[in-house]
Amino acid sequence: MTQYHKQPKTKCHGTGGKRRATRDKILLHYGGFFSRTKLEKDGKEKRETLRSKGGSTKLKGKKISFIVVSAGATSKKVKITNVVESPDNRHYARENIITHGAIVETELGKCRVTSRPGQDGVVNAVLLQEKPAAKP
């Protein structure tokens, strides 16, 4: 079932009488399903294109394996190894679901996701903690 994004102000009038709807639900107020962008370790990425309001398009990321990490003035495309934690839901880290604000482990180190992969189809992040260099 899709989400309906129109909330009534209150169910009662100020006098205590019940409010009745002035019209039926309209398509404009319906939202989409949550994309559940998963981490794909095989490297086979998958994206879905959807038409949105006004004829524009959205690119939903379904399976993602690479991330663009910004560290200062430089950016690198690196492979994601694991989802460490997610502020939206603690179970998303277990299921390897990538959302905005999630902390992921990459080849460079720990990064925080700054983009919305379910809306953009691209995962951008900032570097939080660099991985220590291997000892010779």
SVG drawing of the C-alpha trace seen along z (x, -y; Angstrom):
<svg xmlns="http://www.w3.org/2000/svg" viewBox="-22 -26 80 37">
<polyline fill="none" stroke="black" stroke-width="0.4" points="0.0,0.0 1.3,-3.4 1.6,-6.2 -1.0,-9.0 0.6,-12.4 -2.4,-14.5 -3.3,-14.9 -6.5,-16.3 -6.1,-19.2 -8.4,-17.7 -11.3,-15.3 -13.7,-17.6 -15.0,-21.2 -14.4,-23.6 -18.0,-23.0 -17.4,-19.2 -19.2,-18.3 -17.4,-15.8 -15.6,-16.9 -16.5,-15.3 -14.2,-15.1 -14.9,-17.6 -13.5,-15.4 -12.0,-12.0 -8.3,-11.2 -6.4,-12.5 -3.4,-11.0 -1.3,-14.1 -1.2,-13.3 0.0,-9.7 3.7,-8.9 5.8,-6.1 7.3,-3.0 10.6,-3.1 13.4,-2.2 15.4,0.1 18.8,-0.6 20.8,2.6 24.6,3.1 25.6,5.4 29.0,7.0 29.2,8.6 29.5,5.2 26.3,5.6 24.5,2.3 20.8,1.9 18.8,-1.3 15.1,-2.0 13.8,-5.1 10.5,-6.6 8.4,-9.4 7.7,-12.1 5.4,-15.2 5.9,-17.6 7.4,-15.0 10.8,-14.9 12.4,-11.6 13.8,-10.0 16.5,-7.4 16.0,-5.0 19.1,-3.0 18.1,0.6 21.5,2.3 24.6,0.2 28.3,1.3 30.3,-1.9 30.4,-5.2 31.8,-8.7 33.8,-9.8 34.8,-13.4 37.9,-14.1 38.7,-17.8 39.1,-19.0 39.4,-15.5 36.8,-12.9 37.3,-9.2 35.0,-6.4 35.5,-3.4 33.9,-0.1 31.6,0.2 32.4,3.2 29.8,2.9 27.0,0.8 28.1,0.1 25.1,-1.8 22.0,-3.7 20.3,-6.5 16.9,-5.7 16.6,-2.2 19.2,0.0 18.0,3.0 19.0,1.4 22.7,1.9 22.1,5.7 20.3,5.8 22.9,3.7 20.4,1.0 22.0,-2.4 20.1,-5.5 20.9,-9.2 23.1,-9.6 24.2,-5.9 27.8,-5.2 29.4,-2.7 32.8,-1.0 34.8,-1.5 38.2,-0.8 39.3,-4.3 37.7,-4.0 34.4,-4.9 32.1,-7.4 28.8,-9.1 26.3,-9.1 25.2,-12.6 23.0,-11.8 19.7,-10.1 20.3,-6.9 16.5,-6.1 15.9,-9.5 19.2,-10.1 20.5,-6.6 24.0,-7.8 25.7,-7.5 27.9,-10.4 29.7,-10.5 32.2,-12.3 35.1,-10.6 34.9,-10.3 37.8,-8.2 40.6,-7.0 41.7,-3.4 45.1,-3.0 47.9,-2.2 49.1,1.4 52.4,2.0 55.3,3.3"/>
</svg>
